[in-house]
Amino acid sequence: MAFESIPIAGSDLHMRDPQQRKTILCVDDEPIGLMVRAKLLEMSGFSVITGVDGPTALELFRANDVDIVLLDYLMPRMHGGEVARELRAIDPKTPIIILSAYLSLPEDVMRLADLCLVKGMPPKELVEAIRSLLPYEDGETG
């Protein structure tokens, strides 16, 4: 499978110095989905840190400067809602996107996330959703 960067009008993230790239913590217990999503995001100009479960995600979040979290809902040990609750306690301002194969999630989980998206959405839409939550250089969100 060949990967291509996802061109988004007006974006030059893929050209930026790695130290200026936004960092995404991408968490999923499905290794292939996690690998594909991480590669897509890297080729779209982001730095990506990956985790395979909730406890690992929390450890990585505490240890790194994360700009946004992309979080699977259904995982062993801790589901995405539990992880999101802990992340909000650590830093209430970091945007969280929860991905799920379910069409709807519990209301309390949806309130914890900035966005809830269905897994399998087109890559361009996923990248656009992520960028919409990230601040521009002037502090405004996308």
C-alpha positions as CSV (number, residue, x, y, z in Angstrom):
1,M,0.0,0.0,0.0
2,A,1.4,3.4,-1.0
3,F,0.9,6.4,1.2
4,E,0.5,9.9,-0.2
5,S,0.4,13.1,1.8
6,I,-3.0,14.6,2.0
7,P,-3.0,18.0,0.4
8,I,-5.1,20.5,2.3
9,A,-5.5,24.0,0.8
10,G,-3.4,26.6,2.6
11,S,-1.4,24.2,4.6
12,D,2.3,24.1,4.7
13,L,2.7,21.8,7.8
14,H,4.6,19.2,5.8
15,M,7.2,21.7,4.9
16,R,7.9,22.9,8.5
17,D,10.9,22.2,10.6
18,P,10.1,19.1,12.7
19,Q,10.4,21.2,15.9
20,Q,7.5,23.4,14.6
21,R,5.2,20.5,13.8
22,K,2.2,19.8,16.0
23,T,2.4,16.6,18.0
24,I,-0.4,14.1,18.0
25,L,-0.8,11.3,20.5
26,C,-2.5,8.5,18.6
27,V,-3.9,5.7,20.6
28,D,-5.4,2.4,19.4
29,D,-5.2,-1.2,20.5
30,E,-5.4,-2.4,16.8
31,P,-1.8,-2.4,15.6
32,I,-2.5,-2.1,11.9
33,G,-5.0,0.7,12.3
34,L,-2.6,2.5,14.5
35,M,0.3,2.1,12.1
36,V,-1.7,3.3,9.1
37,R,-3.2,6.3,11.0
38,A,0.3,7.3,12.3
39,K,1.8,7.1,8.8
40,L,-1.0,9.1,7.3
41,L,-0.6,11.8,10.0
42,E,3.2,11.9,9.6
43,M,2.9,12.3,5.9
44,S,0.4,15.1,6.5
45,G,3.1,17.0,8.5
46,F,2.5,16.0,12.1
47,S,4.8,14.4,14.6
48,V,3.1,11.3,16.0
49,I,3.5,9.5,19.2
50,T,1.7,6.1,19.4
51,G,0.2,4.2,22.3
52,V,-1.6,0.8,22.4
53,D,-3.8,1.3,25.4
54,G,-5.1,3.8,28.0
55,P,-2.4,3.5,30.6
56,T,0.3,3.9,28.0
57,A,-1.5,6.9,26.6
58,L,-1.6,8.6,30.0
59,E,2.1,7.9,30.5
60,L,3.0,9.3,27.1
61,F,0.8,12.3,27.6
62,R,2.5,13.2,30.8
63,A,6.0,12.7,29.3
64,N,5.5,14.6,26.1
65,D,4.3,18.0,24.8
66,V,1.2,16.9,23.0
67,D,-0.9,19.3,20.9
68,I,-3.9,16.9,20.3
69,V,-5.0,13.4,21.2
70,L,-6.6,11.0,18.7
71,L,-8.1,8.2,20.8
72,D,-9.8,4.9,20.0
73,Y,-12.9,4.4,22.1
74,L,-13.0,0.6,22.5
75,M,-9.8,-0.6,24.1
76,P,-8.9,-3.2,26.8
77,R,-8.0,-2.0,30.3
78,M,-9.4,1.5,29.8
79,H,-11.9,2.6,27.2
80,G,-11.5,5.9,25.5
81,G,-13.9,7.7,27.8
82,E,-11.9,6.7,30.8
83,V,-8.7,7.9,29.2
84,A,-10.3,11.1,28.1
85,R,-11.5,11.8,31.7
86,E,-7.9,11.3,33.0
87,L,-6.5,13.4,30.2
88,R,-8.9,16.3,31.0
89,A,-7.7,16.1,34.7
90,I,-4.1,16.4,33.6
91,D,-4.7,19.2,31.0
92,P,-8.3,20.4,30.3
93,K,-7.2,22.4,27.2
94,T,-5.6,19.8,25.0
95,P,-8.1,18.8,22.2
96,I,-9.3,15.2,22.2
97,I,-10.8,13.4,19.3
98,I,-12.4,10.0,20.0
99,L,-12.6,7.5,17.2
100,S,-15.2,4.7,17.3
101,A,-16.7,2.1,15.1
102,Y,-20.0,2.8,17.0
103,L,-22.3,5.4,15.5
104,S,-23.0,6.9,18.9
105,L,-21.2,7.0,22.2
106,P,-22.4,7.6,25.8
107,E,-23.3,11.2,26.4
108,D,-20.7,11.6,29.2
109,V,-18.0,10.4,26.8
110,M,-19.1,12.8,24.1
111,R,-18.9,15.7,26.5
112,L,-15.2,14.8,27.3
113,A,-14.2,15.0,23.6
114,D,-13.8,17.9,21.3
115,L,-14.9,15.7,18.5
116,C,-16.2,12.1,18.2
117,L,-15.7,10.6,14.8
118,V,-16.5,7.3,13.1
119,K,-13.5,5.1,12.4
120,G,-12.9,4.6,8.7
121,M,-13.7,8.1,7.6
122,P,-11.8,9.3,4.5
123,P,-8.2,10.3,5.4
124,K,-8.5,13.8,4.1
125,E,-11.5,14.4,6.4
126,L,-9.6,13.1,9.4
127,V,-6.7,15.4,8.8
128,E,-9.1,18.3,8.3
129,A,-10.9,17.5,11.6
130,I,-7.5,17.4,13.4
131,R,-6.4,20.7,11.9
132,S,-9.7,22.4,12.8
133,L,-8.9,21.9,16.5
134,L,-5.3,23.0,16.3
135,P,-4.4,26.7,16.9
136,Y,-2.8,28.7,14.2
137,E,0.4,30.6,15.0
138,D,-1.8,33.6,16.2
139,G,-3.6,31.4,18.7
140,E,-6.9,31.1,16.8
141,T,-8.1,27.5,16.0
142,G,-8.3,26.2,12.4
